[in-house]
Amino acid sequence: MAADIAQLARTLNAVRSVGQARAALEVAVKEADWGLLGVVPALSFFSTPDPVEAASTLSIDRSQLSGELGTLEQFDPTSPVDPTSWARQRRAIERTFIDVSGMEGVVGALPGALDFLVILAQAIAEAPGLIADKVGAAAAAVAPAAFGLSALVIAVLLLIFVVKARVAA
């Protein structure tokens, strides 16, 4: 579990844009839904938490995640995430992950369980990033070609200079 939490933290550290935050929250909502629909029914009334407590906890988690997701609808997906809002949203995601993981630990292996960390990492990677990141990546892709082009221009200018110098001599 500690390794999973460390991986979750590393994955959430990659979030820089509103689009990535939105994607992370959407995956967390799906995780809460999985907990409500897949894990809670498998809990025993003698377990801790019992199904009623677990459903209540996950309903609260899901409501907060949905609310946080709603606050991001007004922003451009490529704009930077607000650090204050993201800290609150990140805690909600982490809390949901820990709640569902704890309940899965009580129940044991379940068929159809989601690999939350893999899905989360993919969603963040595929979400719209910051415009500056895209411009930087494009510049990095174009730089070798631009360097090659500038070297070619310098070579042509040098050749013209040499030809002019020979003609003048």
C-alpha positions in Angstrom: 0.0 0.0 0.0 2.8 2.4 0.8 4.4 1.8 -2.6 1.0 2.5 -4.2 0.6 5.8 -2.3 4.1 6.8 -3.4 3.3 6.0 -7.0 0.0 7.9 -6.7 1.9 10.9 -5.3 4.4 10.7 -8.2 1.6 10.5 -10.7 -0.3 13.4 -9.3 2.9 15.5 -9.2 2.8 15.4 -13.0 -0.4 17.4 -13.1 0.2 20.9 -14.3 -2.8 21.9 -16.4 -6.5 22.2 -15.8 -7.1 19.4 -18.4 -4.8 17.1 -16.5 -6.5 17.9 -13.2 -9.9 17.3 -14.8 -8.7 13.9 -16.1 -7.4 12.9 -12.7 -10.7 13.9 -11.0 -12.7 12.0 -13.6 -10.7 8.8 -12.9 -11.1 9.3 -9.2 -14.9 9.6 -9.7 -14.8 6.3 -11.5 -12.8 4.8 -8.7 -15.4 6.0 -6.2 -18.1 4.5 -8.4 -16.2 1.2 -8.5 -16.0 1.3 -4.7 -19.7 1.9 -4.4 -20.8 -0.6 -7.0 -18.1 -3.2 -6.9 -16.6 -3.2 -3.4 -19.3 -2.1 -1.0 -21.7 -5.0 -2.0 -18.9 -7.5 -1.3 -18.4 -6.2 2.3 -19.8 -8.1 5.2 -21.9 -6.5 7.9 -19.3 -7.8 10.3 -16.4 -6.0 8.5 -14.9 -2.7 9.3 -16.2 -0.6 7.6 -19.5 -2.3 7.2 -21.4 -1.7 3.9 -23.4 1.3 5.3 -20.3 3.1 6.5 -18.4 2.3 3.3 -21.2 3.5 1.1 -21.5 6.7 3.2 -17.8 7.4 3.0 -17.6 6.8 -0.8 -20.7 8.9 -1.4 -19.0 11.8 0.4 -15.8 11.2 -1.6 -17.7 11.1 -4.8 -19.7 14.2 -4.1 -16.5 16.2 -3.3 -14.8 14.9 -6.5 -17.8 15.8 -8.6 -17.9 19.3 -7.0 -14.3 19.8 -7.7 -14.7 18.6 -11.2 -17.5 21.1 -11.7 -15.3 24.0 -10.6 -12.9 23.2 -13.5 -15.5 23.3 -16.2 -15.1 27.1 -16.7 -11.3 27.0 -17.3 -9.4 26.3 -20.5 -7.9 22.8 -20.3 -4.5 24.1 -21.3 -4.3 26.8 -18.6 -2.1 26.2 -15.6 -3.8 24.5 -12.6 -4.3 26.8 -9.5 -2.0 25.5 -6.8 -4.5 26.1 -4.0 -7.4 24.4 -5.7 -5.2 21.6 -6.9 -4.0 20.9 -3.4 -7.6 20.4 -2.3 -8.5 18.4 -5.4 -5.4 16.2 -4.9 -6.3 15.5 -1.3 -9.8 14.4 -2.5 -8.2 12.1 -5.1 -5.8 10.6 -2.5 -8.6 10.1 0.1 -10.7 8.3 -2.5 -7.9 6.0 -3.5 -7.1 5.2 0.1 -10.7 4.6 1.0 -11.3 2.3 -1.9 -8.0 0.5 -1.5 -8.7 -0.1 2.2 -12.1 -1.5 1.4 -10.6 -3.7 -1.3 -8.1 -4.9 1.3 -11.0 -6.0 3.6 -12.8 -7.8 0.8 -9.8 -9.3 -1.0 -9.3 -9.7 -4.7 -12.4 -8.8 -6.7 -13.1 -9.6 -10.4 -13.3 -6.5 -12.5 -11.2 -4.4 -10.1 -9.7 -1.3 -11.8 -6.0 -0.7 -11.9 -6.5 2.9 -10.7 -2.9 3.9 -10.8 -2.4 2.8 -14.4 -5.6 4.4 -15.6 -4.8 7.6 -13.7 -1.3 7.9 -15.3 -2.7 7.3 -18.7 -5.5 9.8 -18.3 -3.1 12.5 -17.1 -0.6 11.7 -19.9 -3.4 11.9 -22.5 -5.0 15.1 -21.1 -4.3 18.5 -22.5 -1.2 19.9 -21.0 0.1 23.5 -20.7 0.5 25.5 -23.9 4.1 26.3 -22.8 4.8 22.5 -22.6 3.5 22.0 -26.1 5.5 24.9 -27.5 8.6 23.7 -25.8 8.1 20.2 -27.1 7.5 21.6 -30.6 10.7 23.7 -30.4 12.7 20.7 -29.2 11.4 18.7 -32.2 12.2 21.6 -34.7 15.6 22.5 -33.2 17.6 19.8 -35.0 16.0 20.8 -38.3 16.6 24.5 -37.6 20.2 23.8 -36.7 20.6 21.9 -39.9 19.0 24.7 -41.9 21.2 27.4 -40.2 24.3 25.3 -40.9 23.2 25.0 -44.6 22.7 28.8 -44.8 26.1 29.4 -43.3 27.7 26.9 -45.7 26.0 28.6 -48.7 27.1 32.1 -47.6 30.6 30.8 -47.1 30.6 29.3 -50.6 29.4 32.6 -52.1 32.1 34.4 -50.2 34.8 32.0 -51.4 33.5 32.2 -55.0 33.5 36.1 -54.9 37.0 36.1 -53.4 38.3 33.9 -56.3 36.5 35.9 -58.9 38.0 39.1 -57.5 41.5 37.6 -57.4 
